[in-house]
């Protein structure tokens, strides 16, 4: 991508000359006649570098530099100075300017300073991207460009104590994104409370979030502080926030506006200091239009939106996710390393995954649990049609898969000696034989 530079000077001839010089070395150049116009333009666009004249009407280069420095991250700034005003340029560098050059300027000098500034910008951007990917990789597995963009957004918003709305289909990892935001925030060591708004009856959500007095309703045999007070000083994640009823939404709006809650059955407020993260797989704008979600609450939540893309938009992540889940379930089920057939890798890599990462995880879990002879071939994945539901794999099946893995691992350790395996497992030999028959080992 070409470097982008904004040239700010009240002299149209100077702007033209700099534009000709910089475009000759493949740099994209934009123009503004003074600092006021430059700020208005920068409010709508982004650039890598600003070149500004020190002396301009309405807002000079020094004032522009100060305004840019007051709202980081800001583009690097190079100042143009008239002969004899180098002292002011040095002062500007102490305030954060990257460099300066004097009028009349030499074309080679301009190119040298600008290229040095652009190289510095690129190095900083690469370092920021690496730090961003490191932060998110502590919670998610990814290599794709869409997720690298998510990582950068998470990294930038995490330290800023603002409300974040995390959107995306079910199974994409919204809760993991929230954990990364908390991990990169100043509240990382403070309480982090997760609340699934869909996991509790709507009429009880208010009491769960904001607390209640003893006897406030049937079953309230003792007072409770509520999750917001438990999260004081830290962060709360409101997952599936679109499930909250309108009344509770109003109470939540007050928390965001005033930092106060009132427990059910009490007549006094309590102050809370809590950062709110919200997640949803719903289109909240559509919910607002349908009258099911408060518009004022939506805009309070939507300070920054982090959209987690579905797996179909990040299929480059599938091989890395498969490797991760293979390691996870090989350890959990005690199968030892498995040889994955090329046909299975191709099948897993092809999708589709309407259930996103969660569906991929469950598929790999089944592959590992049902593997035999140290080979994962995934023959069970063959189905009569793509629409046919996958075989059930509930608690009973998972427990049996875990038991099967332990037996296979112990037999391997004992080189097939069933009596020794039974002794190590602490079961009778006949019991072991029955289980080996049951699992086809």
Secondary structure by P-SEA (a helix, b strand, c coil): ccbbbbbbcccaaaaaaaaaaaaaabbbbbbbccaaaaaaaaacccccbbbbbcccccccaaaaaaaaaacccccbbbbbbcccaaaaaaaaaaacccccccccccaaaaaaaaaaaaaaaaaaaaaaaaaaaaaaaaccccccaaaaaaaaaaaaaccccbbbbbbbcccccaaaaaaaaaaaccccccbbbbbccccccccccccccccccccccccccccccccccccccbbbbbcccccccaaaaaaaaaaaaccccccccccbbbbbbbbbbbbbccaaaaaaaaccccaaaaaaaacbbbbbbcccccccaaaaaaaaaaaaaaaaacccbbbbcaaaaaaaaaccccccaaaaaaaaaaaaaaccccccccccccccccccccccccaaaaaaaaaaaaaaaaaaaaccaaaaaaaaacccaaaaaaaaaaacc
